[in-house]
Amino acid sequence: MVYLIETLKNFWELTLDVWKTGVLGIDIGRLLIAISIFVIFLILRRLFTRFVLAFMKRMAQRTGSDLDDQAIDVLESPIRFIPIVMGAFFVIEYLELPSTLALIGDHLVRSLITFSIFWALFRLVDPLSQFLRNLERVFTLAMVQWLVKAIKAAIMFIGAATILQIWGIEVGPILAGLGLFGVAVALGAQDLFKNLIAGILIIAEKRFNTGDFIEVKDTVEGIVETIGFRSTVVRRLDSAPVFVPNTQLSDSAVTNYSSRSHRRIFWTIGVEYRTSVDQLRAIRDGIESYVMENDAFAKPPETLLFVRIDSFSDSSIDIMLYCFTKTNDWGEWLEIKESLAYAIKEIVETAGSAFAFPSQSLYIETDVGEGSEPFVLPDSETRGKQK
């Protein structure tokens, strides 16, 4: 009996020793309490998100600006991360870790705080980039987009460098090593840097902007979606995206249809050969009057305008119409062309003429003079009589 009691006492003392030693010399009881503290902060995080952020959103909606609404939306994730950082801080402070672990814990909390700050700054770049839109008067939209990307990259680099400094890692030697590594990479990635430089030149020369309708000779025709560091995305009229390397855009002939001020109409109108000179004059003058009096068309000397009897074709007398519309929109241009077609048909019919269509005339000549009689092969009955 005494032996059993002594054994149980030793077991209890061993249990207490394990309890006090715990993990890495930390009391298991303190660990459980620390875990409870962290769980409490997780619960507070849900309450904070549910009430505080909801209150902030309601307050932002009462203002006349959309900037604060966008800022709260993008900052929601970094703000929800704050209770986790606070929970980690209070847990480390409560545990009273040994010197080495305390230093690691301190670095961990500092890193989390730094990460939260730069995460919030990174997310704020998009709503605050609205102030950079004023630069579009000087720079292109693509240049502003590249500037926003550069700001984000700078924030990421500074944040990473700050966290490395917290852990005692020198950034200078890393940058020097990356420089040597960059030289090696540059030798094997010349095309990448060529495309990058070509993209910068495209933006600097303002060849085209996002949303422009362009045609790259023998390559693609469509609307520019994005001008990236390596390639430009051009979406064709059938909605298929085409990724064109920037070097190809820089070296090839690119037609930017969005930069033109007018759209051209160049038609050849064929009327029948029976049309008289007076009818031709009436048709020509009617078409010219319609174009000159219609506000949808650009007038000389701003643009060229020609309505002339042009040529005598195989089946028609051709009238050339060469003019420009004021609009650059394709849909409006089609509507103007349609109205012009209706007007021309009415003008031609009013003049008493008609449109020509391809035709051929066949003339058969017969000779009514003297000539040899045609040879007729005699039939069998005639041949019998002849015998």
For each residue, the residues with C-beta under 8 A, 3 or more apart:
1: 4 5
2: 5 6
3: 6 7
4: 1 7 8
5: 1 2 8 9
6: 2 3 9 10
7: 3 4 10 11
8: 4 5 11 12
9: 5 6 12 13
10: 6 7 13 14
11: 7 8 14 15
12: 8 9 15 16
13: 9 10 16 17
14: 10 11 17 18
15: 11 12 18 19
16: 12 13 19 20
17: 13 14 20 21
18: 14 15 21 22 28
19: 15 16 22 27 28 29
20: 16 17 27 28
21: 17 18 25 27
22: 18 19 25 26 27 28 29 30 31
23: 26 28 31
24: 98 101
25: 21 22 98
26: 22 23 30 31 95 97
27: 19 20 21 22 30 31
28: 18 19 20 22 23 31 32
29: 19 22 32 33
30: 22 26 27 33 34 94 95
31: 22 23 26 27 28 34 35 95
32: 28 29 35 36
33: 29 30 36 37 94
34: 30 31 37 38 91 94 95
35: 31 32 38 39 91
36: 32 33 39 40
37: 33 34 40 41 87 90 91 94
38: 34 35 41 42 87 88 91
39: 35 36 42 43
40: 36 37 43 44 87
41: 37 38 44 45 83 84 86 87 90
42: 38 39 45 46 83 84 87
43: 39 40 46 47
44: 40 41 47 48 83
45: 41 42 48 49 80 83 84
46: 42 43 49 50
47: 43 44 50 51 52
48: 44 45 51 52 53 79 80 82 83
49: 45 46 52 53 76 79 80
50: 46 47 53 54
51: 47 48 54 55
52: 47 48 49 55 56
53: 48 49 50 56 57 72 76 79 80
54: 50 51 57 58
55: 51 52 58 59
56: 52 53 59 60 72
57: 53 54 60 61 69 72
58: 54 55 61 62
59: 55 56 62 63
60: 56 57 63 68 69 71 72
61: 57 58 69
62: 58 59
63: 59 60 68 69
64:
65: 68 69
66: 69 70
67: 70 71 127 128 130
68: 60 63 65 71 72
69: 57 60 61 63 65 66 72 73
70: 66 67 73 74 126 127
71: 60 67 68 74 75 124 127 128
72: 53 56 57 60 68 69 75 76
73: 69 70 76
74: 70 71 77 123 124 126 127
75: 71 72 78 79 120 123 124
76: 49 53 72 73 79 80
77: 74 80 81 119 123
78: 75 81 82 116 119 120 123
79: 48 49 53 75 76 82 120
80: 45 48 49 53 76 77 83
81: 77 78 84 85 116 119
82: 48 78 79 85 86 116
83: 41 42 44 45 48 80 86 87
84: 41 42 45 81 87 88 112
85: 81 82 88 89 109 112 113 116
86: 41 82 83 89 90
87: 37 38 40 41 42 83 84 90 91
88: 38 84 85 91 92 108 109 112
89: 85 86 92 93 109
90: 37 41 86 87 93 94
91: 34 35 37 38 87 88 94 95
92: 88 89 95 97 102 105 106 108 109
93: 89 90 96
94: 30 33 34 37 90 91
95: 26 30 31 34 91 92 105
96: 93 102
97: 26 92 101 102 104 105
98: 24 25 101 102
99: 102 103
100: 103 104
101: 24 97 98 104 105
102: 92 96 97 98 99 105 106
103: 99 100 106 107
104: 97 100 101 107 108
105: 92 95 97 101 102 108 109
106: 92 102 103 109 110
107: 103 104 110 111 166 167
108: 88 92 104 105 111 112
109: 85 88 89 92 105 106 112 113
110: 106 107 113 114 166
111: 107 108 114 115 163 166 167
112: 84 85 88 108 109 115 116
113: 85 109 110 116 117
114: 110 111 117 118 159 162 163 166
115: 111 112 118 119 159 163
116: 78 81 82 85 112 113 119 120
117: 113 114 120 121 159
118: 114 115 121 122 155 156 158 159 162
119: 77 78 81 115 116 122 123 159
120: 75 78 79 116 117 123 124
121: 117 118 124 125 155 159
122: 118 119 125 152 155 156 159
123: 74 75 77 78 119 120 126
124: 71 74 75 120 121 127 128
125: 121 122 128 129 148 151 152 155
126: 70 74 123 129 148
127: 67 70 71 74 124 130
128: 67 71 124 125 131 132
129: 125 126 132 133 144 148
130: 67 127 133
131: 128 134
132: 128 129 135 144 147 148
133: 129 130 136 144
134: 131 137
135: 132 138 139 143 144 147
136: 133 139 140 141 144
137: 134
138: 135
139: 135 136 143 144 147
140: 136 143 144 203 206 209
141: 136 144 145 209 210 211
142: 145 146 202 203 209 210 227
143: 135 139 140 146 147 203 204
144: 129 132 133 135 136 139 140 141 147 148
145: 141 142 148 149 210 226 227
146: 142 143 149 150 203 227
147: 132 135 139 143 144 150 151
148: 125 126 129 132 144 145 151 152
149: 145 146 152 153
150: 146 147 153 154
151: 125 147 148 154 155
152: 122 125 148 149 155 156
153: 149 150 156 157
154: 150 151 157 158
155: 118 121 122 125 151 152 158 159
156: 118 122 152 153 159 160
157: 153 154 160 161
158: 118 154 155 161 162
159: 114 115 117 118 119 121 122 155 156 162 163
160: 156 157 163 164
161: 157 158 164 165 171
162: 114 118 158 159 165 166
163: 111 114 115 159 160 166 167
164: 160 161 167 169 170 171 174
165: 161 162 168 169 170 171
166: 107 110 111 114 162 163
167: 107 111 163 164
168: 165
169: 164 165 174
170: 164 165 173 174
171: 161 164 165 174 175
172: 175 176
173: 170 176 177
174: 164 169 170 171 177 178
175: 171 172 178 179
176: 172 173 179 180
177: 173 174 180 181
178: 174 175 181 182
179: 175 176 182 183
180: 176 177 183 184
181: 177 178 184 185
182: 178 179 185 186
183: 179 180 186 187
184: 180 181 187 188
185: 181 182 188 189
186: 182 183 189 190 193
187: 183 184 190
188: 184 185
189: 185 186 192 193
190: 186 187 193 194
191: 194 195 245 247
192: 189 195 196 230
193: 186 189 190 196 197
194: 190 191 197 198 246 247
195: 191 192 198 199 229 230 231 245 246 247
196: 192 193 199 200 229 230 246
197: 193 194 200 201
198: 194 195 201 202 245 246 247 249 250 251
199: 195 196 202 203 227 228 229 230 232 246
200: 196 197 203 204
201: 197 198 204 205 250
202: 142 198 199 205 207 208 227 232 246 249 250
203: 140 142 143 146 199 200 206 227
204: 143 200 201
205: 201 202
206: 140 203 209
207: 202 249 254 256
208: 202 212 214 224 254 256 258 259
209: 140 141 142 206 212 224 258
210: 141 142 145 224 225 226 227
211: 141 223 224 258
212: 208 209 223 224 256 257 258 259
213: 222 223 224 256 257 258 330
214: 208 221 222 223 224 234 254 255 256 257 258
215: 220 221 254 255 257
216: 219 220 221 234 244 248 249 252 253 254
217: 252 253 254 255
218: 252
219: 216 242 244 248 252
220: 215 216 234 236 242 244
221: 214 215 216 234 236 237
222: 213 214 234 235 236 237 242
223: 211 212 213 214 234 235
224: 208 209 210 211 212 213 214 227 232 233 234
225: 210 233 234 235 241
226: 145 210 232 233
227: 142 145 146 199 202 203 210 224 232 246
228: 199 231 232 233 246
229: 195 196 199
230: 192 195 196 199 245 246
231: 195 228 243 244 245 246
232: 199 202 224 226 227 228 243 244 246 249
233: 224 225 226 228 241 242 243 244
234: 214 216 220 221 222 223 224 225 241 242 244
235: 222 223 225 239 240 241 242
236: 220 221 222 239 240 241 242
237: 221 222
238:
239: 235 236
240: 235 236
241: 225 233 234 235 236
242: 219 220 222 233 234 235 236
243: 231 232 233
244: 216 219 220 231 232 233 234 248 249
245: 191 195 198 230 231 248 249
246: 194 195 196 198 199 202 227 228 230 231 232 249 250
247: 191 194 195 198 250 251
248: 216 219 244 245 251 252
249: 198 202 207 216 232 244 245 246 252 254
250: 198 201 202 246 247
251: 198 247 248
252: 216 217 218 219 248 249
253: 216 217
254: 207 208 214 215 216 217 249
255: 214 215 217
256: 207 208 212 213 214 259 260
257: 212 213 214 215 260 328
258: 208 209 211 212 213 214 328
259: 208 212 256
260: 256 257 263 328
261: 328
262: 298 303 324 325 326 327 328
263: 260 324 325 327 328 330 333
264: 322 323 324 325
265: 321 322 323 324 325 336 337 340
266: 320 321 322
267: 320 321
268: 310 318 319 320 321
269: 287 318 319 320 321 344 348 355
270: 313 315 316 317 318 319 355 356
271: 275 279 280 283 316 317 319 348 353 354 355 356
272: 275 316 317 353 354 355 356
273: 315 316 317 356
274: 353
275: 271 272 279 280 283 317 351 353
276: 279 280
277: 280 281
278: 281 282
279: 271 275 276 282 283 351 352 353
280: 271 275 276 277 283 284 309 317 319 353
281: 277 278 284 285
282: 278 279 285 286 347 350 351
283: 271 275 279 280 286 287 319 347 348 351 353
284: 280 281 287 288 307 308 309 319
285: 281 282 288 289
286: 282 283 289 290 347 350 351
287: 269 283 284 290 291 307 319 321 343 344 347
288: 284 285 291 292 305 307
289: 285 286 292 293
290: 286 287 293 294 340 343 344 347
291: 287 288 294 297 305 307 321 323 340
292: 288 289 297 299 305
293: 289 290
294: 290 291 297
295: 326
296: 325 326 327 336 339
297: 291 292 294 305 323 324 325 326 336
298: 262 302 303 323 324 325 326
299: 292 302 303 305
300: 303 304 305
301:
302: 298 299
303: 262 298 299 300 323 324
304: 300 322 323 324
305: 288 291 292 297 299 300 322 323 324
306: 320 321 322 323
307: 284 287 288 291 319 320 321 322 323
308: 284 319 320
309: 280 284 317 318 319 320
310: 268 318 319 320
311: 317 318
312: 317 318
313: 270 316 317 318 356
314: 358
315: 270 273 356 357 358 359
316: 270 271 272 273 313 355 356 357
317: 270 271 272 273 275 280 309 311 312 313 356
318: 268 269 270 309 310 311 312 313
319: 268 269 270 271 280 283 284 287 307 308 309 310
320: 266 267 268 269 306 307 308 309 310
321: 265 266 267 268 269 287 291 306 307 344
322: 264 265 266 304 305 306 307
323: 264 265 291 297 298 303 304 305 306 307
324: 262 263 264 265 297 298 303 304 305
325: 262 263 264 265 296 297 298 332 333 336
326: 262 295 296 297 298
327: 262 263 296 332 333 336
328: 257 258 260 261 262 263 333
329: 332 333
330: 213 263 333 334
331: 334 335
332: 325 327 329 335 336
333: 263 325 327 328 329 330 336 337
334: 330 331 337 338
335: 331 332 338 339
336: 265 296 297 325 327 332 333 339 340
337: 265 333 334 340 341
338: 334 335 341 342
339: 296 335 336 342 343
340: 265 290 291 336 337 343 344
341: 337 338 344 345
342: 338 339 345 346
343: 287 290 339 340 346 347
344: 269 287 290 321 340 341 347 348
345: 341 342 348 349 355
346: 342 343 349 350
347: 282 283 286 287 290 343 344 350 351
348: 269 271 283 344 345 351 353 354 355
349: 345 346 352 353 354
350: 282 286 346 347
351: 275 279 282 283 286 347 348
352: 279 349
353: 271 272 274 275 279 280 283 348 349
354: 271 272 348 349
355: 269 270 271 272 316 345 348
356: 270 271 272 273 313 315 316 317 359
357: 315 316
358: 314 315
359: 315 356
360:
361:
362:
363:
364:
365:
366:
367: 371
368:
369:
370:
371: 367
372:
373:
374:
375:
376:
377:
378: 382 383 386
379: 382 383
380: 383 384
381: 384 385
382: 378 379 385 386
383: 378 379 380 386 387
384: 380 381 387
385: 381 382
386: 378 382 383
387: 383 384
